[in-house]
Amino acid sequence: MKISIAIDGPAGAGKSTIAKLIGEKYNLMYINTGSMYRAVTLFAMRKGVEPNQVGDLCELIDTLKMYFNNDNLFVNDIDVTDELRSIEVTNNVSRYASILEVRQKLVEMQQEIAKNYNVIMDGRDIGTVVLKNATLKIFLTARAEERAKRRYDELIAKNVKVD
């Protein structure tokens, strides 16, 4: 039986930090599902595919071979990790991630990974949609001030100008 751990919660609550630590300690594949949505956004923008072009978007997703190696996300064997947190991707990810067909395709990918590997996944709707039958489900939260500080510190560490 494969082990699957689901960590849900709002942005900036520390889901990724906790998931990485647990993954390392228990030798679980860490899947940051939010990064997968960011990757779709990145490649859609590169190819000029708009959110309202659902058919083209689904075709694009079918060409994206995504896998994680340590904390890095590779798409078609290219490490795109550093590009995923760009301002352009951040400002557009919700436009793509909110599309039902995009969500369905990525949930299917995530569930397939969980069938084949011992995983820990973080994101939103992980315990209720992606890994409904997870071995362990965790909902992680933090005060709004702490979440904002975590996101601010993350941007500063990446030399992003923040006002």
LUMVO-649740 format. One line per 8 residues: number of its first residue (from 1); their letters; for each residue x, y, z of C-alpha. Coordinates in pm, 1 decimal. Layout:
NUM) A) X Y Z  ...
//
This chain:
1) MKISIAID) 0.0 0.0 0.0  132.8 343.4 -96.7  150.8 616.2 166.2  -11.6 947.9 82.7  -12.7 1254.9 303.7  -225.3 1557.5 215.5  -148.3 1903.7 352.8  -413.2 2168.5 290.2
9) GPAGAGKS) -427.7 2530.9 394.9  -412.3 2892.1 280.2  -117.2 3056.7 103.9  174.0 3138.9 331.2  71.4 2901.3 611.4  392.8 2700.4 579.4  254.8 2400.9 388.7  559.9 2363.7 165.8
17) TIAKLIGE) 806.2 2401.3 451.8  632.7 2135.7 660.9  575.7 1904.3 363.4  943.1 1917.4 263.3  1056.7 1835.8 617.3  817.3 1541.7 651.2  904.5 1420.9 301.2  1276.5 1422.0 376.5
25) KYNLMYIN) 1236.5 1253.0 714.3  1014.1 972.6 583.2  1152.3 943.6 228.7  830.6 1057.3 59.4  809.8 1224.8 -280.1  718.6 1588.2 -220.5  462.8 1727.7 -465.5  388.6 2099.5 -456.3
33) TGSMYRAV) 64.7 2103.6 -652.2  63.3 2482.5 -670.5  386.1 2463.8 -869.4  209.5 2248.4 -1125.2  -55.5 2517.7 -1178.4  220.5 2776.2 -1203.0  396.1 2562.3 -1465.8  79.5 2544.9 -1675.7
41) TLFAMRKG) 50.2 2923.5 -1645.2  415.3 2974.2 -1744.7  391.0 2755.0 -2053.5  50.9 2891.0 -2156.6  188.0 3245.7 -2144.7  499.4 3139.9 -2338.4  282.0 2983.5 -2608.2  31.4 3269.7 -2612.8
49) VEPNQVGD) -257.2 3050.2 -2497.4  -517.3 3259.0 -2316.3  -736.5 3121.9 -2034.9  -1046.9 3139.9 -2256.0  -883.0 2905.7 -2510.9  -973.6 2596.8 -2309.4  -924.8 2344.5 -2590.5  -578.2 2478.6 -2672.0
57) LCELIDTL) -495.6 2489.5 -2302.6  -590.5 2123.4 -2256.7  -381.1 2027.3 -2560.0  -87.6 2220.2 -2413.8  -120.5 2042.6 -2078.2  -112.1 1707.7 -2257.9  234.5 1799.1 -2393.8  376.6 1887.1 -2051.0
65) KMYFNNDN) 568.2 1605.9 -1882.7  602.8 1722.8 -1521.5  812.0 1564.8 -1250.4  972.8 1669.8 -925.3  1336.1 1615.8 -833.0  1404.8 1725.9 -477.2  1235.9 2066.6 -452.6  1257.6 2140.0 -823.5
73) LFVNDIDV) 985.7 2104.0 -1085.1  1093.1 1988.2 -1427.3  870.0 2030.2 -1730.3  976.1 1840.4 -2040.8  1314.3 1786.3 -1871.1  1369.6 2159.6 -1808.9  1399.9 2289.8 -1452.7  1146.2 2572.5 -1434.6
81) TDELRSIE) 1151.4 2618.8 -1056.7  1298.5 2970.1 -1053.8  1053.7 3096.9 -1316.1  744.2 2975.4 -1129.7  750.7 3252.9 -868.3  797.9 3537.3 -1116.3  563.0 3831.8 -1081.0  415.1 3760.1 -1424.5
89) VTNNVSRY) 326.8 3400.0 -1332.6  203.5 3503.2 -987.2  -23.3 3769.4 -1137.7  -176.9 3523.4 -1385.2  -187.0 3182.8 -1215.3  -538.5 3221.0 -1075.8  -671.3 3295.2 -1426.4  -554.8 2951.0 -1541.0
97) ASILEVRQ) -591.0 2752.8 -1217.5  -958.6 2844.8 -1187.0  -1046.7 2672.4 -1515.3  -1232.1 2347.4 -1446.3  -1063.6 2154.6 -1728.7  -716.8 2261.6 -1611.5  -796.7 2150.1 -1257.8  -931.8 1816.5 -1382.2
105) KLVEMQQE) -619.6 1743.8 -1585.8  -380.1 1834.8 -1305.4  -577.9 1646.5 -1040.7  -560.8 1341.2 -1266.4  -181.1 1381.3 -1295.3  -146.1 1422.3 -919.7  -360.2 1117.4 -845.8  -155.8 911.0 -1089.7
113) IAKNYNVI) 165.2 1009.6 -910.8  9.5 911.8 -576.5  -86.3 568.3 -714.4  275.0 493.9 -801.4  479.2 659.7 -525.5  475.8 731.8 -153.5  390.5 1101.4 -156.5  331.0 1409.7 48.0
121) MDGRDIGT) 134.3 1676.3 -139.2  55.9 2029.4 -39.9  -183.8 2277.0 -187.1  -550.4 2356.0 -175.5  -818.7 2086.8 -192.6  -558.9 1811.9 -155.2  -739.3 1622.0 119.6  -1088.4 1678.3 -20.1
129) VVLKNATL) -1033.4 1642.2 -395.8  -688.5 1513.2 -493.6  -618.6 1261.2 -215.9  -963.6 1192.1 -74.2  -838.7 865.8 77.7  -500.8 993.0 197.3  -326.3 798.2 471.0  -301.8 1123.1 668.3
137) KIFLTARA) -470.0 1460.5 614.5  -338.2 1780.7 770.9  -494.6 2127.3 757.0  -227.5 2385.3 834.6  -304.8 2747.7 906.1  -135.8 3058.5 1043.4  -239.0 3409.8 1140.0  -281.2 3648.4 846.0
145) EERAKRRY) 11.8 3860.8 970.8  241.1 3557.5 978.7  131.9 3443.8 633.2  194.7 3792.1 489.4  536.1 3807.2 657.8  632.0 3465.0 518.7  536.1 3569.6 164.7  717.2 3906.0 202.8
153) DELIAKNV) 1033.9 3734.0 330.4  1017.3 3487.1 42.2  1003.5 3769.9 -213.3  1285.7 3963.3 -44.8  1504.0 3650.1 -44.0  1451.8 3629.0 -420.7  1552.0 3994.2 -466.7  1203.1 4095.9 -576.7
161) KVD) 1133.7 4464.0 -514.5  846.3 4489.2 -266.8  676.0 4812.8 -161.2
//
